Amino acid sequence: MDTFIAILIGLFWAAIIVGLVVRFVRAKNGKRLRAVAEPLVAAADSYQENLIGKTGTAEFKATTEGEKPA
């Protein structure tokens, strides 16, 4: 059972890495790093918001620019 869980965890991380590589390859020149980092930053932002209860950076940015948060 432990081996099965280890394989599943490895497959999970492999899928994430493949997805990031695909995003990198398909992105336009000059925007590749942003395209790769965007889902990671969004996930970290969501994690932080759920962990400590503070608003995310997207909502903070929208309110500082005078827009209504989503």
N, CA, C and O of each residue as an XYZ file, in Angstrom:
280
protein
N       0.825     -1.201      0.000
C       0.000      0.000      0.000
C       0.865      1.259      0.000
O       0.545      2.236     -0.676
N       1.970      1.231      0.767
C       2.849      2.393      0.809
C       3.475      2.669     -0.553
O       3.658      3.824     -0.937
N       3.799      1.611     -1.275
C       4.382      1.771     -2.601
C       3.362      2.392     -3.551
O       3.708      3.239     -4.375
N       2.122      1.972     -3.434
C       1.064      2.504     -4.287
C       0.874      3.999     -4.052
O       0.729      4.764     -5.006
N       0.874      4.417     -2.793
C       0.720      5.836     -2.466
C       1.921      6.624     -2.974
O       1.759      7.730     -3.490
N       3.108      6.076     -2.838
C       4.308      6.744     -3.343
C       4.243      6.916     -4.859
O       4.649      7.950     -5.388
N       3.736      5.911     -5.547
C       3.585      6.005     -7.005
C       2.563      7.078     -7.367
O       2.785      7.855     -8.295
N       1.448      7.127     -6.644
C       0.432      8.146     -6.905
C       0.973      9.561     -6.678
O       0.688     10.473     -7.454
N       1.747      9.730     -5.620
C       2.339     11.042     -5.344
C       3.314     11.415     -6.459
O       3.337     12.561     -6.908
N       4.110     10.461     -6.899
C       5.037     10.713     -8.003
C       4.316     11.074     -9.291
O       4.742     11.973    -10.015
N       3.227     10.376     -9.578
C       2.440     10.688    -10.774
C       1.794     12.069    -10.684
O       1.702     12.782    -11.683
N       1.354     12.440     -9.498
C       0.773     13.763     -9.283
C       1.779     14.860     -9.606
O       1.471     15.793    -10.348
N       2.989     14.746     -9.046
C       4.027     15.746     -9.306
C       4.479     15.715    -10.756
O       4.783     16.761    -11.330
N       4.528     14.541    -11.353
C       4.897     14.444    -12.769
C       3.863     15.159    -13.638
O       4.225     15.837    -14.599
N       2.587     15.012    -13.306
C       1.540     15.692    -14.068
C       1.652     17.207    -13.936
O       1.439     17.934    -14.905
N       1.983     17.678    -12.749
C       2.165     19.119    -12.551
C       3.347     19.623    -13.374
O       3.253     20.665    -14.023
N       4.445     18.898    -13.352
C       5.634     19.306    -14.108
C       5.357     19.290    -15.601
O       5.757     20.212    -16.311
N       4.684     18.264    -16.088
C       4.344     18.198    -17.515
C       3.447     19.369    -17.895
O       3.631     19.970    -18.953
N       2.485     19.698    -17.051
C       1.605     20.827    -17.322
C       2.360     22.148    -17.393
O       2.075     22.982    -18.254
N       3.317     22.343    -16.498
C       4.116     23.564    -16.524
C       4.998     23.634    -17.761
O       5.166     24.701    -18.350
N       5.560     22.498    -18.153
C       6.385     22.456    -19.365
C       5.537     22.768    -20.597
O       5.974     23.504    -21.481
N       4.340     22.218    -20.658
C       3.455     22.489    -21.790
C       3.097     23.974    -21.838
O       3.102     24.579    -22.910
N       2.787     24.560    -20.680
C       2.489     26.006    -20.643
C       3.693     26.816    -21.107
O       3.535     27.811    -21.814
N       4.896     26.398    -20.715
C       6.115     27.101    -21.112
C       6.319     27.041    -22.618
O       6.649     28.047    -23.246
N       6.121     25.864    -23.196
C       6.356     25.678    -24.627
C       5.303     26.428    -25.452
O       5.637     27.003    -26.488
N       4.063     26.432    -25.019
C       2.985     27.041    -25.801
C       2.889     28.553    -25.623
O       2.216     29.220    -26.408
N       3.553     29.108    -24.602
C       3.473     30.545    -24.352
C       4.268     31.314    -25.404
O       5.201     30.793    -26.016
N       3.870     32.560    -25.591
C       4.560     33.427    -26.535
C       5.914     33.835    -25.963
O       6.118     33.853    -24.749
N       6.826     34.160    -26.866
C       8.139     34.641    -26.431
C       7.971     35.904    -25.601
O       7.160     36.771    -25.924
N       8.738     35.995    -24.541
C       8.657     37.150    -23.663
C       7.653     36.997    -22.536
O       7.682     37.774    -21.582
N       6.773     36.025    -22.622
C       5.761     35.818    -21.581
C       5.822     34.402    -21.021
O       4.896     33.957    -20.343
N       6.903     33.703    -21.302
C       6.983     32.296    -20.902
C       7.057     32.108    -19.401
O       6.324     31.290    -18.844
N       7.929     32.849    -18.737
C       8.043     32.676    -17.292
C       6.762     33.084    -16.582
O       6.362     32.455    -15.603
N       6.127     34.122    -17.067
C       4.863     34.541    -16.461
C       3.798     33.468    -16.647
O       3.023     33.199    -15.729
N       3.752     32.855    -17.826
C       2.770     31.812    -18.099
C       2.991     30.602    -17.196
O       2.031     29.964    -16.764
N       4.239     30.289    -16.913
C       4.546     29.152    -16.048
C       4.265     29.493    -14.586
O       3.731     28.666    -13.846
N       4.619     30.695    -14.172
C       4.498     31.065    -12.762
C       3.059     31.398    -12.359
O       2.713     31.301    -11.181
N       2.231     31.783    -13.305
C       0.874     32.230    -12.981
C       0.059     31.213    -12.177
O      -0.522     31.590    -11.160
N      -0.010     29.930    -12.590
C      -0.792     28.991    -11.777
C      -0.181     28.730    -10.401
O      -0.906     28.486     -9.437
N       1.141     28.779    -10.307
C       1.790     28.569     -9.015
C       1.496     29.729     -8.065
O       1.234     29.518     -6.881
N       1.542     30.941     -8.583
C       1.253     32.116     -7.760
C      -0.213     32.114     -7.338
O      -0.526     32.441     -6.193
N      -1.097     31.756     -8.233
C      -2.518     31.700     -7.890
C      -2.787     30.658     -6.808
O      -3.584     30.892     -5.899
N      -2.129     29.518     -6.908
C      -2.303     28.480     -5.889
C      -1.750     28.939     -4.542
O      -2.369     28.704     -3.504
N      -0.598     29.585     -4.554
C      -0.011     30.079     -3.304
C      -0.895     31.169     -2.697
O      -1.056     31.231     -1.478
N      -1.459     32.015     -3.532
C      -2.345     33.074     -3.065
C      -3.598     32.483     -2.417
O      -4.029     32.933     -1.356
N      -4.166     31.487     -3.056
C      -5.352     30.830     -2.514
C      -5.036     30.134     -1.192
O      -5.818     30.194     -0.244
N      -3.883     29.476     -1.145
C      -3.465     28.796      0.094
C      -3.303     29.806      1.222
O      -3.766     29.574      2.338
N      -2.642     30.932      0.932
C      -2.435     31.949      1.955
C      -3.763     32.507      2.438
O      -3.961     32.710      3.636
N      -4.672     32.755      1.502
C      -5.976     33.301      1.867
C      -6.733     32.340      2.778
O      -7.356     32.766      3.750
N      -6.681     31.056      2.471
C      -7.380     30.077      3.301
C      -6.675     29.846      4.632
O      -7.326     29.569      5.640
N      -5.359     29.958      4.640
C      -4.599     29.672      5.849
C      -4.726     30.777      6.881
O      -5.002     30.508      8.050
N      -4.527     32.017      6.457
C      -4.505     33.101      7.435
C      -5.710     34.023      7.351
O      -5.846     34.932      8.170
N      -6.580     33.808      6.383
C      -7.818     34.559      6.319
C      -7.703     35.959      5.767
O      -8.664     36.725      5.838
N      -6.557     36.316      5.218
C      -6.416     37.645      4.625
C      -6.785     37.580      3.153
O      -6.748     36.518      2.533
N      -7.141     38.735      2.606
C      -7.536     38.771      1.210
C      -6.336     38.475      0.318
O      -5.184     38.704      0.685
N      -6.647     37.961     -0.858
C      -5.604     37.609     -1.799
C      -5.039     38.818     -2.513
O      -5.574     39.921     -2.402
N      -3.958     38.611     -3.245
C      -3.308     39.712     -3.937
C      -4.176     40.242     -5.075
O      -4.120     41.435     -5.371
N      -4.967     39.402     -5.714
C      -5.827     39.867     -6.800
C      -6.873     40.842     -6.261
O      -7.132     41.876     -6.877
N      -7.459     40.524     -5.143
C      -8.451     41.410     -4.545
C      -7.789     42.687     -4.045
O      -8.352     43.773     -4.191
N      -6.610     42.572     -3.460
C      -5.881     43.744     -2.983
C      -5.525     44.659     -4.149
O      -5.677     45.876     -4.049
N      -5.059     44.088     -5.241
C      -4.684     44.872     -6.414
C      -5.907     45.577     -7.007
O      -5.824     46.740     -7.402
N      -7.034     44.877     -7.066
C      -8.250     45.469     -7.622
C      -8.721     46.643     -6.766
O      -9.167     47.655     -7.307
N      -8.633     46.526     -5.457
C      -9.106     47.601     -4.589
C      -8.155     48.790     -4.618
O      -8.601     49.925     -4.449
N      -6.870     48.569     -4.825
C      -5.931     49.685     -4.878
C      -6.031     50.435     -6.208
O      -5.633     51.596     -6.297
N      -6.555     49.781     -7.229
C      -6.708     50.422     -8.529
C      -8.110     51.019     -8.704
O      -8.442     51.507     -9.785
N      -8.923     50.984     -7.663
C     -10.237     51.601     -7.702
C     -11.316     50.727     -8.302
O     -12.427     51.207     -8.528
N     -11.035     49.464     -8.568
C     -12.035     48.561     -9.106
C     -12.696     47.801     -7.973
O     -12.175     47.731     -6.860
N     -13.846     47.237     -8.275
C     -14.503     46.370     -7.302
C     -13.864     45.006     -7.352
O     -13.608     44.497     -8.443
N     -13.591     44.380     -6.190
C     -12.998     43.042     -6.214
C     -13.957     42.014     -6.788
O     -15.175     42.130     -6.659
N     -13.383     41.017     -7.418
C     -14.194     39.969     -8.054
C     -14.870     39.086     -7.047
O     -15.587     38.158     -7.422
